[in-house]
């Protein structure tokens, strides 16, 4: 029989039998010759048309036809010799026959042909995957392009797609099941088929794949919920198919997953109860699906939905039995979640604390979320510190060790550290423990830089003293991994100190102060941890700059912090100079604070103590004393200590009135008289000066406040000079003078040198030799300048008295003593007052000057007691005594080496040559004798050695004094006044 005859439909059963025998034997039933591959295939097609019952055998034979065609195609592709077969015509006939069957009777033929074509594609893909011309399965696009250019595989794909299209409306699960089963057997070589069919029917494939996967998952729950791909073989195929479609149809996948989840809430069927575990299992196998669940599903989990899920959970015995496994799976997924981790965390916190929504969740949901957070923190802590992760889940999901140690959840939360830090500062007692531990784990996991950022944010912005323990807890948690985190945190904080806003600066200083107090005098002193004080020591310079801040709150808080930190050991010269000088300058800023604000005295005591710390270093002592002395003589600070800052009007500028000579002359021209029009006419040429000086509108300082300021300043000077009596200062007018204390010799010499530099404008006559009286005419300008400086700053007298207790230091102040005495002599010589008490300021200066000379031991008795006589003497008598003192000092100039002993009162006493005391005693004796009615009671005290010689004759000097005193007004007999005490600012004789 010819081949053409075999292709025609048989006319009788005999011809059909011949076709069956030819197909089975592979030889012609009549002629007996062997059929070629093309003839054999056509015989099979003829049999398929005439005998549909033989379709299984025919389709099995056609598998060999397609296989030979693919093999021939690959041989040609690899450049090998051609097999000589050309089956493209037969393949086209097969396509036509199968398409005709599908079109005419899809319900009968489509499922059968679909399963056959899908399975054949899987076999061909796996069989020829190792051929040289076949790309690797990972190159999906290249693999798809290869097989779609092959006639045989493209025909099979077309037939399978036609079957899918015919079955979509009736029985889509059959074709999807076939696709899933083949994918399980031949993946990943079969992925190109899945990708192509899925792109042709995305919605149907996605929906039906999820449905089939869920059914298979429900049927496999006899061995537990956490199912691997071995327990549920189709799970991997489901994930693979969805993964292929994700690139082009991600939104469809999201929609299908949400629809599947929402559908599960409608009833309590078993399949619906296992939907959530099924979705969670998919998420463990696909990062893409995990991303969908952690973003879209979190928004869908409203309180009503959570309550519904809680009800479903208690209706399933399997879920209740495997509750721990389900929780472990959830924790594992949260740790692996990257995108959407922050929203997921906020969701858990809101549900655990039952906040954020008007509708509350039930107690079971709330407790479950709290349990999830606790387990999550424990798992993260174990993973972070051990870097091993959850090994059981890692082995179950097939992850490598390196993948298991990665924590995408913490890495994603690193982007929201500022938000989390802001939340922890305002969190209630329920949220705080979770947020605190999570922030610490984020810092440890993401590195030292992230840890520094977290601690810096908390340190700058925590606004409640109750939150101070939060920083120390975070520090202790992070410090176990990064020992230097506190040092780096302080470094970063100090770098931001100059850039942040004023409220944040103040809050930062307050927070640091509380932390330093906590670790120095609080509970933190016994805890093993890095100390804030040590970390702040390198930044004393940066902190000291805040002492000059325009905001007084910031400056005072900085002072308190510096006082708590103390003085480091050792200290660099740069730090010493800048910190000591800034602290000394702040001292006067604190002095200017009003008495009823900012606890002024507490701030000043801290500043005083801090200055005394730095004065233990010689260089610091010199620098601080100089800054204090310069601040004392600053005109802006004079009013604090009872001075007169505007003696000559240099501080307050004169008003600069705009004047017009034309307008002034017009005023003169409009006067009632007329000027003669001659060359001698006088015109107004302007006004000399600029008018009256404006009044000083500065607030006045009360006398009590001035007294306290002076007393405290002197106490500060003593503490800086080495005197360690730091008692609480509560001075009163009746309190004894602070100048009764003695300073160290070296510090006194520093004070004397500074006093000379600040009070004396030049260096004329700085030696110890006392000049002639005529020399006063040469130094008038300098003497007046020195005297004006002491008038502007009365506290300089107390400083001078302080120095006078150390004679070697007082010797360096001879130029000041000379200038002051010269101005006083000049005044009393020209004074026309009746008594010295009528010029109180000059009288006080005279008394204090002699008291300083007396303290130093530069004057012999009774000259050293002349200050007791001045208030009751006439100006001429005061002048006589002062000139006598001048002559005594000229003859016996001040000498530090001559002071060898102390008198009965503990004062210094200088050794004088024989006859000097008697020489100057006569002048004092004459003055007292002339005013014996007033000084009779003092006579025995002033001249104890002269009581035995009262009968001797008077000397010529006394006779001249008696003649010069004639005509002077004397006090009435019997009215001898008591010596008035010196009216000093803070001291009395």
Secondary structure, DSSP 8 states (H G I E B T S, - for coil): --HHHHHS--SSHHHHHHHHHHHHHSB-TTT--B--HHHHHHHHHHHHHH-GGGHHHHHHHHHHHHHHHHHHHHHHHHT----S---HHHHHHHHHHHHHHHHH-HHHHHHHHHHHHHHHHHHHHHHTTTSTTS--TT-HHHHHHHHHTSHHHHHHHHHHHHHHHHHTTT-HHHHHHHHHHHHHHHTTTTHHHHHHHHHHSHHHHHHHHHHHHHHHHHHTGGG-SS--TTTSHHHHHHHHHHHHHHHHHHHHHHHHHHHHHHHHTS---HHHHTHHHHHHHHHHH-HHHHHHIIIIIHHH--HHHHHHHHHHHHT-HHHHHTHHHHHHHHHHHHHH--TTHHHHHHHHHHHHHT-SSSS---HHHHHHHHHHHHHHHHHHHHHHHHS---HHHHHHTT--HHHHH--HHHHHHGGGHHHHHHHHHH--HHHHHHHHHHHHHHHHHH-HHHHHHHHHHHHHH---GGGHHHHHHHHHHHHTT-TTHHHHHHHHHHHHTTTS-HHHHHHHHHHHHHHHHHHHTSGGGGS-S--HHHHHGGGHHHHHGGGG-SSHHHHHHHHHHHHHH---SS--HHHHHHHHHHHHHHHHHHHTS-TTSTTHHHHHHHHHHHHHHHTTSHHHHHHHHHHHHHHHT-GGGGGGGT--TTSSS-SS--------HHHHHHHHHTSSS----STT-------SS-SS----------HHHHHHHHHHHHHHHHHHTT----------TTS--GGGS---HHHHHHHHHHHHHHH-SS-SS-SSS---GGGGGTTHHHHHHHHHHHHH-THHHHHHHHHHTSHHHHGGGHHHHHHHHHHHHHHHHH---SSGGGSHHHHHHHHHHHHHHHHHT-S-TTGGGGGGTGGGS-HHHHHHHHHHHHHHHHHS---STTEEEE-TTS-EEE---TTHHHHHHHHHHHHHHHTHHHHHHHHHHH-GGGGGGTTS---HHHHHHHHHTTT-----TT----------SS---
